[in-house]
Amino acid sequence: MDAITILQADVLRMLASPRRLEILHQLAQRPMEVGRLAEAIGSSQPNVSQHLAALRAAGIVDAERIGREVRYSLVDPDVMVACGVMRAVLERRLARLAAIAGGSEVTR
């Protein structure tokens, strides 16, 4: 197994958390501080901080100290492109399953 495959598996494991995906979607809009992120996704600051620490360790988000605040941002915005591709795959899958359950055929 090559190193890039191992890294890819590590990042995908990191993205397997719905809460982390929520955080990434918020950061895709603009860099934010922990408190604003927690408020935006309806979670506690300690919980969001833990997720951010994991995302930072994986190299997905970066932190910049601005005065007393720490602002988080995506290291590479293309991570959201990858998330969007996977979301589209899942939406097509759900549409096919719904069509099968409804008795109609779906091509694709």
C-alpha positions in Angstrom: 0.0 0.0 0.0 1.4 3.4 -0.9 1.7 6.4 1.4 -0.9 8.5 -0.4 -3.5 5.7 0.0 -2.9 5.6 3.8 -3.1 9.4 4.0 -6.4 9.4 2.0 -7.8 6.8 4.4 -6.8 8.9 7.4 -8.4 12.0 6.0 -11.6 10.1 5.1 -11.8 8.8 8.6 -11.5 12.3 9.9 -14.3 13.4 7.6 -16.6 10.6 8.7 -18.0 12.8 11.5 -21.2 14.7 10.8 -20.1 17.4 13.3 -16.7 17.8 11.6 -18.5 18.1 8.2 -20.7 20.8 9.7 -17.6 22.7 10.9 -16.0 22.4 7.4 -19.1 23.7 5.7 -19.0 26.8 8.0 -15.3 27.4 7.4 -15.9 27.1 3.7 -18.0 30.3 4.0 -15.4 32.2 5.9 -12.7 31.7 8.7 -14.2 31.7 12.2 -13.4 31.6 15.8 -14.5 28.7 18.0 -17.3 30.6 19.7 -18.9 31.6 16.4 -18.5 28.1 15.0 -20.1 26.6 18.1 -23.0 29.0 17.8 -23.4 28.4 14.1 -23.7 24.7 14.4 -25.4 24.5 17.8 -22.7 22.8 19.7 -20.6 23.6 22.8 -17.3 25.4 22.5 -15.3 22.5 24.1 -16.8 20.0 21.6 -16.0 22.2 18.6 -12.5 22.8 20.0 -11.9 19.1 20.2 -13.1 18.6 16.6 -11.0 21.5 15.4 -7.9 20.1 17.1 -8.4 16.8 15.3 -9.0 18.6 12.0 -5.9 20.7 12.5 -3.8 17.6 13.4 -4.9 16.0 10.1 -3.9 19.2 8.2 -7.4 20.0 7.1 -7.8 23.3 9.0 -5.3 25.9 10.1 -5.4 28.3 13.1 -4.3 31.9 13.2 -4.0 33.9 16.4 -5.5 37.4 16.1 -5.2 39.2 19.4 -6.9 37.0 22.0 -8.9 35.1 19.4 -7.9 32.1 17.3 -9.4 32.1 13.8 -9.8 28.8 12.0 -9.8 28.3 8.2 -9.6 25.6 5.6 -6.0 24.7 4.6 -7.2 23.8 1.1 -10.7 24.8 -0.1 -10.6 21.8 -2.5 -11.5 19.6 0.5 -15.1 21.0 0.0 -14.9 20.0 -3.7 -14.2 16.5 -2.6 -17.1 16.7 -0.1 -19.4 18.0 -2.8 -18.5 15.1 -5.2 -19.3 12.6 -2.5 -22.5 14.3 -1.6 -23.6 14.2 -5.3 -22.8 10.5 -5.4 -25.0 9.9 -2.3 -27.8 12.0 -3.7 -27.9 10.0 -6.9 -27.8 6.8 -4.8 -30.8 7.9 -2.7 -32.7 8.9 -5.9 -32.1 5.4 -7.3 -33.2 3.8 -4.1 -36.3 6.0 -4.0 -37.1 5.1 -7.6 -36.8 1.4 -6.9 -39.0 1.7 -3.8 -41.5 3.6 -5.9 -41.5 1.0 -8.6 -40.1 3.1 -11.4 -36.8 2.6 -13.2 -33.9 5.1 -13.0 -31.1 5.1 -15.5 -27.6 5.8 -14.4 
